[in-house]
Amino acid sequence: MAAFRAVEERRFRGNTGSNPVGSIRKKSFLGDFMSYRPMMPEKQVQERQKWHDKAYNEMKNRKNLSLTYLGRKFIVPKQVFPPAPMSKLLGKSVLKEVKKTDRVLDMGTGSGVNAILAASKSSDVVAVDINPYVIRCAKLNAKKNKVDSRIKFLNSDLFEEVKGKFDLIIFDPPFRWFTPRDMLERSVADKNYSTLTAFFRSAKKYLNENGRILIFFGTSGDLNYLKFLIKKHEFKKKEMARKELIKNGRKYVYYTYKLSVS
């Protein structure tokens, strides 16, 4: 592990690609003296920035949605980021992984899809989000799907308001490290991966013995950085699902991983 960290420190120091989102947060996964740098060529950074900006503008201008997601009905107002088609990889893994006896935490619940899927199996689900408007939306969707009595909703910045330990933590984090322009964009943009980094710093403290994490991510973000965090914090990783997407002539791959404590 020490050797891996040393190699990765040199790799990050050697990356001279510019930061596309302004000032860099000083506190990072390698300590206060380091900061996140994309682990990909500058051309790929620019491609992701262009894709991200286009998606953000479309998201800002969309209307309220009524949709079906893995057999459940959801209302997603325009102020809430809707579940992306690729995220069904995570949803299917949730349905497969959750046990009746599990205490489940859905981190960054959004419109509530994964909490609601988990509540179809477990009666002890906690769903958190930093956005209070999102929490109201998720509560309405839970009631619509008749699982509201099985989910406790919390307005929380990561684990800030979370109490106790869990058998399963579900996390569909923002994929991009860009600076969000508003609360809506915060669903898909995590400045310098500060939230993702903080999640891994704390996650073990909230897991029961033999607890596990389901996390969804893809190469449309910086997958190498996620893998770095997984190794740094000594989690075992198992690939639960994967799917490819071709966009603008480039292949992107999305994964659901199950993490457990080494």
C-alpha positions in Angstrom: 0.0 0.0 0.0 2.8 2.5 0.9 4.5 1.8 -2.4 1.2 2.4 -4.3 0.7 5.7 -2.5 4.2 6.8 -3.4 3.7 6.0 -7.1 0.3 7.8 -7.1 1.8 10.9 -5.5 4.5 11.0 -8.2 1.8 10.5 -10.8 -0.3 13.3 -9.6 2.6 15.7 -9.2 3.7 14.9 -12.7 0.3 15.7 -14.2 0.6 19.3 -15.6 -2.9 19.5 -17.0 -4.7 22.6 -16.1 -7.6 22.6 -13.6 -10.7 23.4 -15.7 -12.8 24.7 -12.8 -10.8 27.5 -11.1 -9.2 27.5 -7.7 -8.0 24.1 -6.3 -9.1 23.0 -2.9 -6.0 22.6 -0.7 -7.1 19.8 1.5 -7.2 16.5 -0.4 -6.9 12.8 -0.3 -3.1 13.0 -0.1 -3.1 15.6 2.7 -3.1 19.4 2.9 0.0 19.8 0.7 -1.7 18.1 -2.3 -4.7 18.7 -4.4 -6.8 16.7 -6.9 -5.6 16.6 -10.5 -7.4 14.8 -13.3 -5.8 11.4 -14.0 -6.4 11.7 -17.7 -5.0 13.7 -20.7 -6.1 17.3 -21.0 -8.0 16.5 -24.2 -10.2 14.1 -22.2 -10.8 16.7 -19.5 -12.0 19.1 -22.2 -14.3 16.5 -23.7 -15.9 15.9 -20.3 -16.2 19.6 -19.6 -18.0 20.1 -22.9 -20.3 17.1 -22.3 -21.0 18.3 -18.8 -21.9 21.9 -19.8 -24.2 20.7 -22.5 -26.0 18.4 -20.1 -26.2 21.1 -17.5 -27.9 23.6 -19.9 -30.4 20.9 -21.0 -31.1 20.1 -17.4 -31.7 23.7 -16.5 -34.3 24.0 -19.3 -36.2 20.8 -18.8 -39.7 20.4 -17.5 -41.1 18.4 -14.6 -40.9 14.6 -15.3 -43.1 11.7 -14.6 -41.2 8.5 -15.2 -41.0 4.8 -14.5 -37.8 3.4 -13.1 -37.4 -0.3 -12.6 -41.1 -0.8 -12.2 -41.7 2.2 -9.8 -43.4 5.5 -10.6 -41.6 8.7 -9.9 -42.3 12.4 -10.1 -39.1 14.5 -10.7 -39.6 18.3 -10.7 -37.2 20.4 -12.8 -35.4 21.5 -9.6 -34.3 17.8 -9.0 -31.8 15.9 -11.1 -33.6 12.8 -12.6 -32.0 9.3 -12.5 -29.8 8.8 -15.5 -30.5 5.7 -17.7 -27.1 4.2 -16.9 -27.8 4.4 -13.2 -30.2 1.4 -13.6 -27.0 -0.6 -13.2 -26.9 0.5 -9.6 -30.7 0.1 -9.1 -30.6 -3.5 -10.3 -27.7 -4.2 -7.9 -29.7 -2.7 -5.1 -32.6 -5.0 -5.7 -30.2 -7.9 -5.9 -28.1 -7.0 -2.8 -30.5 -5.7 -0.2 -31.5 -8.2 2.4 -34.6 -8.1 4.6 -32.6 -7.7 7.7 -30.3 -5.0 6.4 -30.1 -1.5 7.8 -29.5 0.6 4.7 -28.2 4.1 4.1 -28.8 5.8 0.7 -26.2 8.6 0.5 -27.3 11.5 -1.7 -30.8 10.1 -2.3 -31.8 12.5 -5.0 -35.3 11.7 -6.2 -35.3 8.7 -3.9 -35.0 5.9 -6.4 -32.4 3.8 -4.6 -33.9 4.3 -1.2 -37.3 3.3 -2.5 -35.8 0.2 -4.2 -34.1 -0.7 -1.0 -37.3 -0.3 1.0 -39.0 -2.9 -1.2 -36.7 -5.4 0.6 -35.7 -3.8 4.0 -37.9 -1.9 6.5 -35.0 0.0 7.9 -33.7 2.5 5.3 -32.2 6.0 5.9 -32.0 8.4 3.0 -29.9 11.6 3.1 -29.3 14.5 0.9 -27.8 18.0 1.3 -30.6 19.6 -0.7 -33.8 20.1 1.4 -35.9 20.4 -1.8 -34.7 17.0 -2.9 -35.6 15.5 0.4 -39.2 16.8 -0.1 -39.3 15.2 -3.6 -37.9 11.9 -2.3 -40.5 11.8 0.5 -43.4 12.3 -2.0 -42.0 9.5 -4.2 -41.7 7.2 -1.3 -45.3 7.9 -0.4 -46.3 7.4 -4.0 -44.6 3.9 -4.0 -46.1 3.1 -0.5 -42.8 2.6 1.3 -42.7 6.0 3.2 -43.1 4.2 6.5 -39.9 2.2 5.8 -37.6 5.2 5.1 -36.3 7.9 7.4 -35.2 11.0 5.4 -32.5 13.3 6.7 -31.3 16.7 5.3 -27.5 16.1 5.8 -24.2 16.9 4.3 -22.8 13.4 3.9 -22.7 11.7 7.4 -23.2 14.9 9.4 -26.7 14.1 10.7 -26.4 10.3 10.4 -26.5 8.2 13.5 -25.6 4.5 14.0 -24.1 1.9 11.7 -25.4 0.2 8.6 -25.2 -3.2 6.8 -25.3 -1.5 3.4 -24.4 2.0 2.2 -25.6 3.0 -1.3 -23.8 5.8 -3.1 -24.3 7.3 -6.5 -21.9 10.2 -6.3 -21.4 13.1 -8.7 -19.1 11.9 -11.5 -17.4 15.2 -12.4 -14.9 17.2 -10.4 -16.0 20.6 -11.8 -17.3 23.4 -9.6 -21.2 23.4 -9.4 -22.9 26.6 -10.3 -26.0 25.9 -8.2 -27.6 23.3 -6.0 -29.1 21.4 -9.0 -25.6 21.0 -10.6 -24.3 19.8 -7.3 -26.0 16.5 -8.1 -23.5 15.9 -10.9 -20.5 18.0 -10.0 -18.3 17.7 -7.0 -15.6 20.3 -6.9 -12.2 18.5 -6.9 -14.0 15.4 -5.6 -14.1 16.9 -2.1 -17.4 15.1 -1.3 -16.2 11.7 -2.7 -12.9 12.0 -0.8 -14.8 12.9 2.4 -17.1 10.0 2.0 -14.2 7.5 1.9 -12.6 9.1 4.9 -15.7 8.4 7.0 -17.5 5.4 5.5 -15.9 2.6 7.5 -17.1 4.2 10.8 -20.7 3.8 9.6 -20.4 0.2 8.5 -21.4 -2.8 10.7 -19.1 -5.8 10.8 -19.3 -7.4 7.4 -21.0 -4.3 6.1 -20.7 -3.3 2.4 -21.0 -0.4 0.0 -22.6 -0.3 -3.4 -21.1 2.6 -5.4 -21.9 3.6 -9.0 -19.3 5.3 -11.2 -18.0 5.5 -14.8 -15.2 6.6 -17.1 -17.2 9.8 -17.9 -15.8 10.8 -14.5 -12.3 10.1 -13.2 -12.6 6.4 -12.5 -8.9 6.1 -11.7 -9.4 8.5 -8.8 -12.2 6.4 -7.4 -10.0 3.3 -7.7 -7.2 5.2 -5.9 -9.6 6.0 -3.0 -10.8 2.4 -2.8 -7.2 1.2 -2.4 -6.1 4.0 -0.1 -8.9 3.2 2.3 -8.3 -0.5 2.0 -11.6 -1.7 0.7 -12.0 -4.9 -1.3 -13.7 -4.3 -4.6 -16.1 -6.6 -6.6 -17.6 -5.6 -9.9 -21.3 -6.2 -9.7 -22.4 -4.8 -13.1 -21.0 -2.9 -16.1 -22.3 -1.3 -19.3 -20.7 0.5 -22.2 -21.9 3.7 -23.8 -20.6 5.2 -27.1 -20.9 9.0 -27.1 -19.3 11.3 -29.7 -17.2 8.4 -31.0 -15.7 7.6 -27.6 -16.4 4.6 -25.4 -17.4 5.1 -21.8 -17.9 2.3 -19.3 -20.1 2.4 -16.2 -19.7 0.1 -13.2 -21.5 -0.8 -10.0 -18.9 -2.0 -7.4 -19.5 -3.7 -4.1 -16.9 -2.7 -1.5 -16.2 -4.5 1.7 -13.7 -4.0 4.5 -10.4 -5.8 3.9 
